[in-house]
Amino acid sequence: MNRHVGTAALEDWSEWEKPVFQAFWLMRIVFTVAPIVFGLDRFAHALVDWNRCLAPEFVGLCPEPPIS
C-alpha cells in the first residue's frame, strides 16, 4: 500500500456531506475567528465604538481609561 501518514482523514470526503459535520466545522471556525477579530477591533475601532459600549458605571472601576 502506498499511503502517506496523516492523509486518511482527507481521503474520505463523504464526511463533508453530513450536516452535523458541516455544522461542527462551521462552529469551530466561527468560534475561533470571531474572538480574534473582536479582540483586534478593540484597538482598531472598525466594528464597534468602544467609547459608548462600556457602561458609565464601570468606567470608574477600570484602572485605565476605556480606550487605550
C-alpha positions in Angstrom: 0.0 0.0 0.0 1.3 3.4 -0.9 -0.3 5.6 1.7 1.0 8.7 3.5 0.7 9.1 7.2 -1.9 11.6 8.2 -3.9 11.7 4.9 -6.5 9.2 5.9 -8.9 11.9 7.0 -8.6 13.8 3.8 -9.3 10.7 1.6 -12.9 10.3 2.8 -14.8 13.3 1.5 -18.2 11.7 2.3 -18.0 13.2 5.8 -18.3 16.7 4.4 -21.8 15.9 3.0 -23.2 15.3 6.5 -24.9 18.3 8.1 -23.6 17.5 11.5 -20.0 17.5 10.2 -20.6 20.8 8.4 -22.1 22.4 11.5 -19.2 21.2 13.6 -16.7 22.8 11.3 -18.7 26.0 10.8 -18.9 26.5 14.6 -15.3 25.6 15.1 -14.2 28.2 12.6 -16.6 30.9 13.8 -15.8 30.4 17.5 -12.1 30.6 16.7 -12.1 33.5 14.3 -14.8 35.7 16.0 -13.0 36.3 19.3 -9.7 37.1 17.5 -11.5 39.6 15.2 -13.4 41.3 18.0 -10.3 41.4 20.2 -8.4 43.1 17.5 -11.3 45.5 16.9 -10.8 46.7 20.5 -7.8 48.6 19.2 -8.9 49.3 15.6 -12.4 50.6 16.3 -13.7 49.3 13.0 -16.8 47.4 14.2 -17.8 49.0 17.5 -17.5 52.4 19.0 -15.9 51.2 22.3 -16.3 54.6 23.9 -20.0 54.2 24.0 -20.1 50.4 24.6 -18.7 50.5 28.2 -21.3 51.4 30.7 -20.6 54.6 32.6 -20.9 52.8 36.0 -17.9 50.6 35.2 -15.6 53.3 33.8 -14.7 54.4 37.4 -13.8 50.8 38.3 -11.3 50.4 35.5 -7.7 51.3 36.3 -7.2 52.6 32.8 -9.3 54.8 30.6 -11.8 52.8 28.4 -9.7 53.4 25.3 -6.0 52.8 25.4 
